[in-house]
Amino acid sequence: MELVLTKQGKTFKDYRHLAITEGIEVYILNIIKGRLYADKKTMNPTYEPYPVKQEAIDRLNELADELRDKGFVEEPRDILFQIAEKENYVYDKAKWHYDGDFPQELEHHQAYVPSGMFIAWIIKNDLLSKRSRKEDAAEIELVKRNEMTGAQFYRKNWDGVLSSNELSDEADAFAREYLNIQNDIYTAVDFTNGLAAGLPTIYHVEDSFENYHIIEPIITERYQDWKRRKKSGAE
C-alpha cells in the first residue's frame, strides 16, 4: 500500500510519501516528508515497525486522513520522479532520525548505527570517493582494523551526513538503488530482518563489530547481485 499526498505552497509543494514495506515478521511504515521545488526535492524519512500488517495499514490511513484535514491532496506517485536529482544526493542524515520519532530512552549515537553499518561496508570494500580516502585516511584505517565502528566514523568524520560526495561512482550507483528512500531495501528489509528482528526499533541494534559481521555478507550479496544485473543489462 502506498500514498503520495501534497499541499501547494508559494514556491514549493509539501509532500508526504507513505508506503509499507514487508519484512520477515515485521511491516515497516515508511513516512517520507519533503518539499518539491522546481529544480530539486528534499526528503526526510522516518520508519515505524508493526508486527501485524493491518496495524501498519491502519496507521497509514490515519496519517493520510490527518494530512487531508490539513489540506493535502492525493497525487500520482510519479510526481516524485519528475524533478531531476541534484548532483550531490543525500542518502541519510542522523538528525533525520533523532529529530524524528526516536526512542527517548536511547542515546543519539544509536541514530548513527544503521547507516554506520553500511558505511563500514563501503570502507572495507574500498568504495569511498577519492576525496574521502584522502581526508579521512586515518580513521578509514581504524575502521578497517576494527578499532572504530562505522557509526563512530559516520559521526566523527561526516557529521552524520551520508551523501554521494563520499562514495565512489560505483558505490553511488549501487546506493541509489539499495538505499533508495522511495523503495528502501537496506534499512527496511536487510537491516531490519538481519539485526533488528525482535527489537523494539532499528535504533536498538547494538553498535558492535559482531553485528557488523552479521550484516556484512547480506550487503555483499546485494552488491554482487546488483553488479550481475548491471553487467547483464549492458550486454
C-alpha positions, 0 to 999 in steps of 0.5 A, spaced: 500 500 500 502 506 498 500 514 498 503 520 495 499 526 498 501 534 497 499 541 499 501 547 494 505 552 497 508 559 494 514 556 491 514 549 493 509 543 494 509 539 501 509 532 500 508 526 504 510 519 501 507 513 505 508 506 503 509 499 507 514 495 506 514 487 508 519 484 512 520 477 515 515 478 521 515 485 521 511 491 516 515 497 516 511 504 515 515 508 511 513 516 512 517 520 507 516 528 508 519 533 503 518 539 499 518 539 491 521 545 488 522 546 481 529 544 480 530 539 486 526 535 492 528 534 499 526 528 503 526 526 510 524 519 512 522 516 518 520 508 519 515 505 524 515 497 525 508 493 526 508 486 527 501 485 524 500 488 517 493 491 518 496 495 524 501 498 519 495 499 514 491 502 519 496 507 521 497 509 514 490 511 513 490 515 519 496 519 517 493 520 510 486 522 513 490 527 518 494 530 512 487 531 508 484 535 514 490 539 513 489 540 506 493 535 502 491 532 496 492 525 493 497 525 487 500 520 482 506 517 485 510 519 479 510 526 481 516 524 485 520 522 479 519 528 475 524 533 478 531 531 476 536 529 482 541 534 484 548 532 483 550 531 490 544 526 493 543 525 500 542 518 502 541 519 510 542 524 515 542 522 523 538 528 525 533 525 520 532 520 525 533 523 532 529 529 530 524 524 528 520 519 532 526 516 536 526 512 542 527 517 548 530 512 552 536 511 547 542 515 546 543 519 539 549 515 537 544 509 536 541 514 530 548 513 527 548 505 527 544 503 521 547 507 516 554 506 520 553 499 518 553 500 511 558 505 511 563 500 514 561 496 508 563 501 503 570 502 507 572 495 507 570 494 500 574 500 498 568 504 495 569 511 498 570 517 493 577 519 492 576 525 496 574 521 502 580 516 502 584 522 502 581 526 508 579 521 512 585 516 511 586 515 518 580 513 521 578 509 514 584 505 517 581 504 524 575 502 521 578 497 517 582 494 523 576 494 527 578 499 532 572 504 530 565 502 528 562 505 522 557 509 526 563 512 530 566 514 523 559 516 520 559 521 526 566 523 527 568 524 520 561 526 516 557 529 521 552 524 520 551 526 513 551 520 508 551 523 501 554 521 494 560 526 495 563 520 499 562 514 495 565 512 489 561 512 482 560 505 483 558 505 490 553 511 488 550 507 483 549 501 487 546 506 493 541 509 489 538 503 488 539 499 495 538 505 499 533 508 495 528 512 500 522 511 495 523 503 495 528 502 501 531 495 501 537 496 506 534 499 512 527 496 511 528 489 509 536 487 510 537 491 516 531 490 519 530 482 518 538 481 519 539 485 526 533 488 528 528 482 528 525 482 535 527 489 537 523 494 539 526 499 533 532 499 528 535 504 533 536 498 538 541 494 534 547 494 538 553 498 535 558 492 535 563 489 530 559 482 531 553 485 528 557 488 523 559 481 521 552 479 521 550 484 516 556 484 512 555 478 507 547 480 506 550 487 503 555 483 499 550 479 496 546 485 494 552 488 491 554 482 487 547 481 485 546 488 483 553 488 479 550 481 475 544 485 473 548 491 471 553 487 467 547 483 464 543 489 462 549 492 458 550 486 454 
